[in-house]
Amino acid sequence: MLRLMSTLTWALALLLLLSAPASAADAAAPSPADGGTDGFSSLDADTEDKDAATAVPLAQQAADLRRILVSLRLVRDGKPPSDGYVEDLFPFNLSDEKAVDAARKDLRDDIAQRKTRAQQFEEQRQSSTPQKAKPHETIQDAGVSDALVDADGDDASSEQPEEIIDEFTVLMLELQVAEARLAFLDLPLDQRKILLEQDAQRKRADLEKERANAEREKALAEQKRAEAARQKALADAERARNEIDRIVANEHARMEGVRGAQAFYRRELAERRELWAARAASLHERLNDLVERSEQVAQASGEANVLYDDIVHELATLRGIVREGLSAYRRVPTTSRYETETAYDAIRGIVSEKDRSAIENNQQQLADSAADLERQARTLAWETLEASVAAERTLNAKRVELLDIVTPEKRSTVLGFGPEGIAQLRRELDRMALEGVWYRTHGEVRLRALKDLSTNPFWIGRVTWTAFLLLIVLGSVVYVRRKGAAVFESLRVVVVRSIRHPGIARPIATLIDAVVAVLSPLAMLLGVLAAQKALGDTATIIELAVPLRLLLWYSTYRLIIVGSHRLLFRAISHENEDASESTNPRSELIARSVRMVARYVFGVAIILIVAAEVVDKGYLYHLVLRFAWIGVFPIAFVLIRRWRKDIADAYLAHRSTGRLAELVRSTRHRWFGFFVAVAAFGVVLGQASARTVRRFVLGFEQTRKALAFLFRRRLEKQAAEVAIATTDEPLPEELEACFSEDPVQDEPFILSDVAGMDTFEKLLTSFSDGNKSTATLVVGETGFGKTSWLNIAKAKAKMPVHRIVLERRILQEQELLAWLVQQLDLETAEPLSVSSIVESIEKRGKQMIQVDDGHLLTLRGVGTSGAWNAFSQIVERSRAHAFWIVAINGFAFQHLAWARKGVDPFREIIHLKPWSEARVAMLLQTRSKASGYEMVYDDLVVDKLEGVEGEAQLVSTQEGYARLIWDYADGCPRVALHCWKDSLVADGPNRVRVRLFRRPHADELESLDDNERFVLASVIWHGSLTTEQAVKSLNLPASVCGDAFGKLQDQGVLGQSHERYFVQTRWLCPVLRFLRRKHLIEE
């Protein structure tokens, strides 16, 4: 029998083996109706078996690609994918921008390759069956048109003919998938982040739902098992043969009952987790919608108002959720716990070891399970609460931002005192209470977390290191506050002794004194900043961030108080007043006033900080800002009352006459004098503010020039309306001498802060100490005080000084050498040479040699540099024994520096720049005071104002006239003295009247032709010029130059001395302006 069965088995196997290929071939052979001879399936008879073998995989691949394509199109439209999540549609991390950029490049390359392959397939298909209609006539419609995949992912209608799935179809599906992926990656980064965040939230919700379902099913099964075990234990108790077995069985029943209750608790916990996941998903969706609307809403539009109301409504819902979350966290339900009964405790000693061990093990397991369940419930409640609070804060911040976007009417309604404003105030007060409960709960959670971290050695090490840094900061602050003043005082002494130059030592010493004055609050401020740095990320914890911020504000407040006290005391202290802050009564008064103002400002700032921290910059914040100014009135009342005496003194010092002055004087010791003091304070404050604004405006040179122009126009208008008698009576000789335009030599006429004098003194000291001298050029235009500068330098020199003045132009080397021998009284043998001159100078020892009018060694032209070249060699080679100082015209210096690519060997260049308005006014005031004459400005006072004292108007007129002269003279002191002297008219003994000076008619220069203009410009270029030198320099005929000089001299523009022509002082500024306007000279 067995042999027969074996034989039949082998026969059946052989039959199946022989029949399988034929059956497979028959089943797989395509028929014409199925399109087997169409497309790529019948291109070659040898590929039929291959097509049959791959038909099913191609169909499956096409279905997968269609499903991916549907999901990508849904994602592109802002909808969730039909299957899975967005991250499943891409084989890389979408959060990595580098990977996204690389994927874009790969997709573009892949799309290009697939299009090329599709084109090749199309061409091959058309060449194989050109006479037959194709199901896909174009690449774009190659079996994957949008009709094949509708918006919901369903296939095309069943009425359509069955689609043929071949390699071309799959290729086109792959191409469309690649294009859809590239379209998603090309979306803006913000839009992609929003889509990915929404997808991640959906994934979290799905995972949470799956987890909750699994836990619920597990808990339900556990509950059923526990109930069955409990029923079995109860049955065992009924069948117990003795009391001990019954008690043990009852304990097992109780344990299983607790296990079932814990399973029920676990099931409820899973349901709460699932419920929160669904609520969180809905909440996140609504939140994203509101945030997206807030980013797209238009400014001051109705949509913004509607959005604001929607956010307020959603915030009310969120705060309800937060309130529920706080209550749920505070009242996390406890689960059942197992405790043995008294009956079991009484027989514990006689129970068998097996039963006792089983009960104790189960008891421990149930205790651990209960603790774990309660921990999970607390964690779920905390995560729910934290997420709700975060969502509420995010939405509230958007609400505050919308206050600047809503219409003005809506904003005034929300922040006003109407029903909507009061409702908003209530909401913010409710939020403050809610935030208080949240912070308390949050603190408890942090304390619990700290207890858990207390066993972590790494955390302990970090805390220890932070504490060590804080101790260093605290110790440093204490040391600086106690010993810092003495250290800085020692530093100041060292600086003053080490730095000889007073211009550098004085500012440094002043800076050190200022630091010492504010050292205590400054140390506290730096300590708070250092503590924040030492705490690092820990400083961002709200429990530390708020105290640190308050300490920062307090230290800043203290620094402002001390600094303001010092600055105000120095500002109002008089020169003859006690400068000691500790003994001066005003110091304490200033300190009290500053403290009162600072305390109010600090209090308002603290309220604003707390309001912004708790409820953002909403109703309460704007309410404080709106009414903070009310505190100005009581503060002003107290300050005026304290400073009443000083206000009265200040007013009377400025205006000693007038009705208000009489009131101030008569009521200063009466109670109602306070109101008079208020009026006086307003006047003093207005005048002080006007002076400050005026000083600021006058800080700009163009403003001063404009004021000077207006003042001149008013003077000219007044002169035209009021006939003022003119006189040609000359000024007294002693007055003429005081306003002489000659170089300054007398001490009373020397002004302080001469340009470059500090540098000169350093160079002179270095030369006196045995070093080589530094040859110096003093450069300035005509009338800027080059000779006066040499006179001052000569007075400061503690060595022999030789002054030589060039009275004629020297252009040849031998002529220069002979002139130097004559002027310096040198003893040298013939023939003269540079070396012999240098040797003669060296024999005379250390000396200073000053050369005035050095520009007479130069001339613009060909072959005119011999004298300057030789002079440069002498200066360079004699530096060890002679300190050379050469004064040269500014325009000649410009040409010399350009032509020779520098001015070697002169390594120090001192430029005499135009004087400032204040310096010109000081020059005129110094000379006027030295003359002993009274200057009367009555003829210059314009627009006399009633109620304004004449003295004040005279002072204003004096300042305005000095500004007018400075503007006309362009900062040139010689021209300023000339104009001032031209303004003076004798008016009795030791008295002169000041009138508007007469300006030359600059329009006469416009009549000059081109040659005459060039001749005039050449005089300016060289300082002074003879006719022969002008011919050589300009290469013009002598007759042309002579006629030009004659015409300019007849007009009074030029003067002549020693055959050299020069520009007259009164014409100097008009000529310079004219030549600059014609671009014949540069600035």
Beta strands, then each sheet from edge to edge (+ up, - down):
strand 1: 776-780
strand 2: 801-805
strand 3: 847-852
strand 4: 882-889
strand 5: 908-911
strand 6: 934-936
strand 7: 984-986
strand 8: 991-994
strand 9: 1054-1057
strand 10: 1060-1063
sheet 1: 2+ 3+ 4+ 1+ 5+
sheet 2: 6+ 8+ 7-
sheet 3: 9+ 10-
end
